[in-house]
Amino acid sequence: MTRQSFLRTLAFALVPLAAHAAELSATEKANLDLVTRFCQAFATRDMAKITEFLSPDVVYRITDTAPAAKGPEAIARIRAYVERSTAIDFKILESWARGSVVVNERIDAFTRPEGNVAYHLTGVFVVKDGKIVEWADYSIR
């Protein structure tokens, strides 16, 4: 997926829900559930549980300004956040799905020895064959 097609998909997904009153398909429901369970897995801080939701060649962008990481580099980046924290809570405020794209608004809270941090984010996930193949977070300021 090119950056341009990804942004087009993102723009479509962000259209207000009222404009898309149709019932979610079975695939969209499954994708939404997968991403929700993935976000919940962070509370365990167990990388095996977290990575079971990810494609081996997942593309991960931690913020809109960071370069994308792929595969093992993406897993290493996620692992660094998990290992630096003594507790993690991804609080999902709202989620929706359109086809293979799942979007959620979250507050990610990390408890760390050097101090607690929280980020208000919009997460955009692309799901294929029951695995997350792309994940990008965008800061809400």
N, C-alpha and C positions, 0 to 999 in steps of 0.2 A: 504494500500500500504506500503510495507516495504521500509526502507531507500535504500536498494540495488536496488529494482525495480524502485524507484523514480529516483535515480541517473542514471540508465540505460535509463529511459525515458528522462531525462534531456539531456543526451549525444546525444540521437537520435534527440531531438528537436534542438540541437545546430549545427547539420550538416548544412553546408552552403546551403542557399536557392537554389542556382543553381543546387545542386544535387537533389532537389525535385521540379522540374518545374511544377508538376501537379497542376491543379486548386484546390483551397480550396473547400471542400464539404460545403453544406449548414450548417451543424452542426459546422464545423470549423469556418465559417464566423460568425455564431451566437456567438460562444465562444469568438472569437476575439473582436467582438462588445461589448459583456458583460464586458470583462476585461477593454476595453478602457473606457466605460462609468463609470465603478467602479473607475478607476484612476481619471477621471474627477470629480467625486463626491467629492473628497477630497477638491477641491476648495471651496465647499459650507460650509465645516466644520460642516455639519449637520449629526450627527451620524445615524439618522434614514435613511437618503438617502444612506449613506455609507454601512450600515449593510443590506440593502435590497438586495444587491448582494451576500451576504454571506450565506452559509449553517449555521444553528444553531450550528452545531458541527464542524465548520471550524477549520482546523489546520493551525496555523500561525507561521512562523519562521522569525523573524525580520532581522537576519543576519545569515551567515553560522556558526557563533560560538555560537549563542544563543540557548537555549533549545526551543523546540516547545511548543506553548501554544494551548489549544484546547477549543472550545466553549466559555463560558462566560469569561474565562481567556484571550483568544485571543481578544475578543471584548474589554475587559478592557485595554489591552496593546495598541490597536489601539486608543481607546478613550484618553489615556494619551498623545499620540503624537498630537492628534487633539486639545485637550484642552490646551496644552502648547503653541500652535501656534496661532498667530493672522491672519496669512494667510498661505495657502498651495498651492503649484503648483507642480503637477506631470507632467513633460514634457516628453512625450513618443518620443524617438528618432527612434525606430524601433520595430515592433511587427511581430510575426508570430504564426501560430497554426499548430499543428499536432494532429489530433484526439481530445482528451479531454484536451490536454496540450497547454497552451498559454504561450509564452515567450515574454517579452519585455525588451528593454533597456531604462532606464529612468534616468532623473535627478529630484530628489525630493527635492524641496526647501521649507524650513520652515522659516517663519518670527516669531521671538520670542522676548519678551521683553529683554532677556539677550543677544541677538545677533542672527543673521541669520545663518542658516546652510543649506548646500546642500549636497546630496549624489548621486553619480553616481552608479547606480544599474542595475543588471539584475534580473527581477522578473519572477518567475516561478509559474504559476497558473494551478490548475487542476479544471476543470468544470464538474459538473455532474447535470443533470436535471435542467439546467439553473441557477445554483448557484455555487459559488466558494467554493470548499470543502477543498482545500489546497492552501496556498500562502507562498512562501519562497522568500526572497530577498538575493542576493549575491552581495557584494561590488565589484566594478571594481576599481582596484588600479592602 
